[in-house]
Amino acid sequence: FIFYIYYKKTFMMEEYSIQKEHLATFFLDTILKGHTSQVTLLLLFDDNTLVSGSNDNIIKIWDLNKDECIATLKGHIGPINDIIKLDSKENIIVSCSHDSSIRFWDLKSFSLSYSIQHAHGAQIYAICEIKNKNILLSCSVDTTIKAFNINTHQPLFILKSPYVNSALICISQIIFI
């Protein structure tokens, strides 16, 4: 599968009855090839590094200066649902998957740092970091939100809801608090 990177170009347009306006148009800049299934998410790690997750169960790290894949992270056995960059840990990203695991990856060595197997009883759809608290939240189809200590990876607490979508809605609200 292919995904595209677009860049924004601003230009001036003048017509008889229209004043000069700034119009934003997107032009195809680069095609990055590498995943074997649908790309489900992108994370801009820094100015030069893009992280992609896919339904092929793989995370790829892309060098945007060279327009090439510089690492492939394997370990999940289900589609990748979310990837975040930890503010509290340099060079660490965290991923979650349909396989109900949460994985911590070191982007300096391109290796798995730690894995929380069976973090939930079903697919994990979203994760977020509570900044300055060393807490990672995850939500799942099993209707729970779980909190983990980022340093020890130990569970801290579980919130349970009788409604399937409420955990996902709750974590999306927490992210914006």
Secondary structure as the mmCIF struct_conf table of DSSP 4:
data_model
#
loop_
_struct_conf.conf_type_id
_struct_conf.id
_struct_conf.beg_label_comp_id
_struct_conf.beg_label_asym_id
_struct_conf.beg_label_seq_id
_struct_conf.end_label_comp_id
_struct_conf.end_label_asym_id
_struct_conf.end_label_seq_id
STRN STRN1 ILE A 2 MET A 13
BEND BEND1 TYR A 16 ILE A 18
STRN STRN2 GLU A 21 LYS A 33
BEND BEND2 THR A 36 SER A 37
STRN STRN3 VAL A 39 ASP A 46
TURN_TY1_P TURN_TY1_P1 ASP A 47 ASN A 48
STRN STRN4 THR A 49 SER A 54
TURN_TY1_P TURN_TY1_P2 ASN A 55 ASP A 56
BEND BEND3 ASN A 57 ASN A 57
STRN STRN5 ILE A 59 ASP A 63
TURN_TY1_P TURN_TY1_P3 LEU A 64 ASP A 67
STRN STRN6 GLU A 68 LEU A 73
BEND BEND4 ILE A 77 GLY A 78
STRN STRN7 ILE A 80 LYS A 85
BEND BEND5 ASP A 87 LYS A 89
TURN_TY1_P TURN_TY1_P4 GLU A 90 ASN A 91
STRN STRN8 ILE A 92 SER A 97
TURN_TY1_P TURN_TY1_P5 HIS A 98 ASP A 99
BEND BEND6 SER A 100 SER A 100
STRN STRN9 ILE A 102 ASP A 106
TURN_TY1_P TURN_TY1_P6 LEU A 107 PHE A 110
STRN STRN10 SER A 111 ILE A 116
TURN_TY1_P TURN_TY1_P7 GLN A 117 HIS A 118
BEND BEND7 ALA A 119 ALA A 122
STRN STRN11 ILE A 124 ILE A 130
TURN_TY1_P TURN_TY1_P8 LYS A 131 ASN A 134
STRN STRN12 ILE A 135 SER A 140
TURN_TY1_P TURN_TY1_P9 VAL A 141 ASP A 142
BEND BEND8 THR A 143 THR A 143
STRN STRN13 THR A 144 ASN A 149
TURN_TY1_P TURN_TY1_P10 ILE A 150 THR A 152
STRN STRN14 PRO A 155 LYS A 160
BEND BEND9 PRO A 162 TYR A 163
TURN_TY1_P TURN_TY1_P11 VAL A 164 ASN A 165
HELX_RH_AL_P HELX_RH_AL_P1 SER A 166 ILE A 175
TURN_TY1_P TURN_TY1_P12 PHE A 176 PHE A 176
#
